């Protein structure tokens, strides 16, 4: 069996759908962030797959590395926001917290 571009696109679509479902259905801020990470990883799979099967260049890998760095920065900032939410409001449920001002 030969693995081609449609296989990678299918896996990417499934991961993106799971991430979108997690973002839309979770009340917990950590669960929402995990959904966002799944969606970013689905985009990475698309970048690398198109780079390999369509153009045969390294542009997709460079973009995927940029998205990984962006995701790491997003995780650090989001963790700080979640810790501030818990410290100020005593919960990490996104629908309970109206604003970060007390």
C-alpha positions as CSV (number, residue, x, y, z in Angstrom):
1,X,0.0,0.0,0.0
2,X,1.3,3.4,-1.0
3,X,0.7,6.3,1.4
4,X,-0.1,9.4,-0.6
5,X,-1.4,12.9,-0.1
6,X,-5.1,12.0,0.4
7,X,-4.1,9.9,3.4
8,X,-2.3,12.8,5.1
9,X,-5.2,15.2,4.3
10,X,-7.7,12.8,5.8
11,X,-5.7,12.5,9.0
12,X,-5.3,16.2,9.1
13,X,-9.1,16.8,8.6
14,X,-9.8,14.3,11.4
15,X,-7.4,16.0,13.8
16,X,-8.7,19.4,12.9
17,X,-12.3,18.3,13.5
18,X,-11.4,16.8,16.9
19,X,-9.7,20.0,17.9
20,X,-12.6,22.1,16.7
21,X,-15.0,19.9,18.7
22,X,-12.8,20.2,21.8
23,X,-12.8,24.0,21.5
24,X,-16.5,24.2,21.0
25,X,-17.6,21.8,23.7
26,X,-15.1,22.3,26.6
27,X,-15.8,24.5,29.5
28,X,-12.3,24.1,31.0
29,X,-9.7,26.5,29.7
30,X,-7.0,23.8,29.5
31,X,-9.3,21.6,27.4
32,X,-9.9,24.5,25.0
33,X,-6.1,25.1,24.7
34,X,-5.6,21.4,23.9
35,X,-8.1,21.7,21.1
36,X,-6.3,24.7,19.7
37,X,-3.0,22.7,19.8
38,X,-4.7,19.9,17.9
39,X,-5.9,22.3,15.2
40,X,-2.3,23.7,14.9
41,X,-0.9,20.2,14.5
42,X,-3.4,19.4,11.8
43,X,-2.2,22.5,10.0
44,X,1.4,21.3,10.4
45,X,0.5,18.0,8.8
46,X,-1.0,19.8,5.8
47,X,2.1,22.0,5.5
48,X,4.5,19.1,5.5
49,X,2.4,16.9,3.2
50,X,1.9,19.6,0.6
51,X,5.6,20.4,0.8
52,X,6.5,16.7,0.1
53,X,3.9,15.8,-2.5
54,X,3.3,19.0,-4.4
55,X,6.3,21.1,-4.6
56,X,9.3,19.1,-3.3
57,X,10.7,22.0,-1.4
58,X,11.4,22.8,2.2
59,X,8.9,25.7,2.5
60,X,6.3,23.5,4.2
61,X,8.8,22.2,6.8
62,X,9.9,25.8,7.6
63,X,6.3,26.9,8.0
64,X,5.6,23.9,10.3
65,X,8.6,24.8,12.4
66,X,7.3,28.4,12.7
67,X,3.9,27.1,13.8
68,X,5.5,24.9,16.4
69,X,7.4,27.9,17.8
70,X,4.2,29.9,17.7
71,X,2.3,27.1,19.6
72,X,5.0,27.0,22.3
73,X,4.7,30.7,22.8
74,X,0.9,30.4,22.8
75,X,1.1,27.6,25.4
76,X,3.3,29.7,27.7
77,X,1.0,32.8,27.5
78,X,-2.1,30.7,27.9
79,X,-0.8,28.9,30.9
80,X,-0.1,32.3,32.5
81,X,-3.7,33.4,31.8
82,X,-5.1,30.1,33.2
83,X,-3.0,30.5,36.4
84,X,-4.2,34.1,36.7
85,X,-7.8,32.9,36.3
86,X,-7.4,30.3,38.9
87,X,-5.7,32.6,41.4
88,X,-8.3,35.4,41.0
89,X,-11.5,33.4,40.5
90,X,-10.8,30.0,41.9
91,X,-11.8,28.2,38.7
92,X,-10.5,27.5,35.2
93,X,-14.0,27.2,33.6
94,X,-14.0,29.7,30.7
95,X,-17.8,30.4,30.9
96,X,-17.7,31.3,34.6
97,X,-15.0,34.0,34.2
98,X,-16.4,37.1,32.6
99,X,-13.2,39.1,32.5
100,X,-9.8,39.1,34.1
101,X,-10.6,42.2,36.1
102,X,-11.9,41.6,39.6
